[in-house]
Amino acid sequence: MAGQRARTPYQEAGLREDDPAVPAQRSRAADGGEQAPAPGVRAQRAGAASRRKQQAKRRGAAAAVLAAVGLPVLGAVADELGGPGVGIFFAVAAVLGTAVAAALCSRAGRWWVVTAAPIVVLVTAAGAEYLFNSGKYQDTKQLGTGALRWVVGAFPVMAAAVGAALLVAVVKAVLGRRRQPEGRSGSGGAPDRRSRRG
């Protein structure tokens, strides 16, 4: 024992000669193909793709809100600066803004645009009229008469905006059905239902 050297714990934990060697993984790059990404890299790529989709949805929703609200407001301001009351600029901007918002939204968002269009049109028309002509509506009686006039005057624009949003929703639904794979509607789709008697 005097001539033997003591082994340290690190040397004891090292590879032993009877341990099998780990086989080297073949890379696809050596075979002429691309190397498969590791599972962690795949998860990172999937997470980045889902984050990009969420950011695109948020940008689309922000653009839809901006079109649905911003264009009618600009049209109302242009009409009020050009003359008394909201007119043709407001009507065109409200219908165009509603149609653009419906085109930018998802399927569920389109129905929000359809239901919100009359409210946006009425609030914008009434707000612009009140802000630019607030001196007329100091009395409650005049304010009530003005509010009735605003509702009656904005009704055709509300109907046109809702019609534009519905038209866009129908067109998008029809185009979405045409883009579906033909295998679903053809012979490769649902299995044949045969009667159990035969």
C-alpha positions in Angstrom: 0.0 0.0 0.0 2.9 2.3 0.5 3.7 2.5 -3.2 0.1 3.1 -4.3 -1.2 6.6 -4.9 -4.5 7.5 -3.4 -7.3 8.4 -5.8 -9.2 11.6 -5.3 -13.1 11.6 -5.3 -13.0 13.4 -8.7 -11.0 10.6 -10.2 -13.4 8.1 -8.8 -16.4 9.9 -10.4 -14.7 10.0 -13.8 -15.5 7.7 -16.7 -14.8 4.1 -16.1 -13.5 1.9 -18.9 -16.5 -0.4 -18.7 -19.0 2.6 -19.4 -20.4 2.5 -23.0 -19.6 5.5 -25.1 -22.5 7.8 -26.0 -23.1 7.4 -29.8 -22.7 10.6 -31.8 -25.8 12.0 -33.3 -25.9 12.2 -37.0 -26.6 15.6 -38.3 -28.8 16.1 -41.4 -26.3 18.7 -42.6 -23.8 15.9 -43.2 -26.3 14.0 -45.3 -27.1 17.1 -47.4 -30.3 18.1 -45.5 -31.0 20.6 -42.8 -30.2 19.9 -39.2 -33.4 19.3 -37.1 -33.9 22.0 -34.4 -33.7 20.9 -30.8 -37.0 20.7 -28.8 -36.2 23.9 -26.9 -35.6 25.8 -30.2 -38.9 24.5 -31.6 -40.8 25.7 -28.4 -39.1 29.1 -28.8 -40.1 29.3 -32.4 -43.7 28.3 -31.6 -43.8 30.9 -28.9 -42.4 33.6 -31.1 -45.0 32.7 -33.8 -47.9 32.9 -31.4 -46.6 36.3 -30.1 -46.5 37.6 -33.7 -50.1 36.5 -34.3 -51.2 38.2 -31.1 -49.5 41.4 -32.0 -51.0 41.3 -35.5 -54.5 40.8 -33.9 -53.9 43.8 -31.6 -52.7 46.0 -34.5 -55.8 44.9 -36.6 -58.1 45.7 -33.7 -56.5 49.1 -33.1 -56.7 49.9 -36.8 -60.4 48.9 -36.9 -61.2 51.1 -33.9 -59.4 54.0 -35.4 -61.3 53.6 -38.7 -64.7 53.1 -37.1 -64.3 56.1 -34.7 -61.6 58.3 -36.3 -63.1 58.7 -39.8 -66.6 59.7 -38.6 -65.0 62.3 -36.2 -62.9 63.8 -39.0 -66.0 63.9 -41.3 -68.1 65.6 -38.6 -65.4 68.2 -37.9 -64.9 68.9 -41.6 -68.7 69.4 -42.0 -68.9 71.7 -38.9 -66.0 73.8 -40.1 -67.5 74.1 -43.6 -71.0 75.0 -42.5 -73.7 74.5 -39.9 -74.5 70.9 -39.0 -73.0 67.6 -40.1 -73.6 66.7 -43.7 -72.1 64.8 -46.6 -68.5 64.5 -45.4 -69.7 63.0 -42.1 -72.0 60.6 -43.9 -69.3 59.4 -46.3 -66.7 59.1 -43.6 -69.0 57.2 -41.2 -70.0 54.7 -43.9 -66.4 54.3 -45.1 -65.0 54.0 -41.6 -67.6 51.3 -40.6 -66.9 49.3 -43.8 -63.1 49.5 -43.3 -63.4 48.5 -39.6 -65.6 45.5 -40.6 -63.0 44.5 -43.2 -60.1 44.6 -40.7 -61.9 42.7 -37.9 -62.1 39.0 -37.3 -65.5 37.2 -37.7 -66.5 37.9 -34.1 -65.3 41.5 -34.3 -67.5 42.2 -37.4 -70.6 41.8 -35.3 -69.3 44.2 -32.8 -68.8 46.7 -35.6 -72.3 46.1 -36.9 -73.9 46.7 -33.5 -71.7 49.6 -32.5 -72.0 51.6 -35.8 -75.3 53.3 -34.9 -74.0 54.3 -31.5 -70.8 55.7 -32.9 -72.6 57.6 -35.7 -75.2 59.1 -33.2 -72.6 60.1 -30.6 -70.3 61.6 -33.1 -73.0 63.6 -34.9 -74.5 64.8 -31.6 -71.1 65.6 -30.0 -69.9 67.6 -33.0 -73.1 69.6 -33.2 -73.1 70.3 -29.4 -69.4 71.2 -29.2 -69.5 73.6 -32.2 -72.8 75.2 -31.4 -72.9 75.0 -27.6 -74.4 78.5 -27.3 -77.6 77.3 -28.9 -78.2 74.6 -26.3 -77.9 76.4 -23.0 -81.7 75.9 -22.3 -82.9 72.4 -21.6 -85.8 72.8 -24.0 -83.5 73.7 -26.8 -81.2 70.8 -25.9 -84.2 68.4 -26.1 -85.3 69.7 -29.4 -81.7 69.5 -30.7 -81.3 66.0 -29.5 -84.5 64.9 -31.3 -83.2 66.6 -34.5 -79.8 64.9 -34.1 -81.4 61.4 -33.9 -83.6 62.0 -36.9 -80.8 63.5 -38.9 -78.3 60.8 -38.1 -80.8 57.9 -38.7 -80.0 57.6 -42.5 -76.3 57.6 -41.8 -76.7 55.0 -39.1 -78.7 52.7 -41.5 -76.1 53.2 -44.3 -73.2 52.4 -41.9 -74.9 49.2 -40.6 -75.7 48.2 -44.2 -72.1 48.7 -45.2 -70.8 46.6 -42.3 -73.3 43.8 -43.0 -72.3 43.8 -46.7 -68.6 43.5 -45.8 -69.4 40.7 -43.3 -71.4 38.8 -46.0 -68.6 39.2 -48.6 -65.9 38.1 -46.2 -68.0 35.0 -45.1 -68.5 34.0 -48.8 -64.9 34.5 -49.6 -63.9 32.5 -46.5 -66.0 29.6 -47.6 -64.6 29.5 -51.0 -61.0 29.4 -49.6 -61.8 26.2 -47.6 -60.1 23.1 -48.9 -62.3 21.3 -51.4 -61.6 18.0 -49.7 -64.1 18.8 -47.0 -67.0 19.3 -49.3 -66.0 16.6 -51.9 -65.9 12.9 -51.7 -62.9 12.9 -49.3 -64.8 14.8 -46.6 -67.5 13.3 -44.5 -68.0 9.5 -44.7 -71.0 8.1 -46.5 -73.9 7.4 -44.3 -75.3 4.0 -45.3 -78.4 2.5 -43.9 -78.0 -0.3 -41.5 -80.7 -2.3 -43.1 -78.7 -3.0 -46.3 
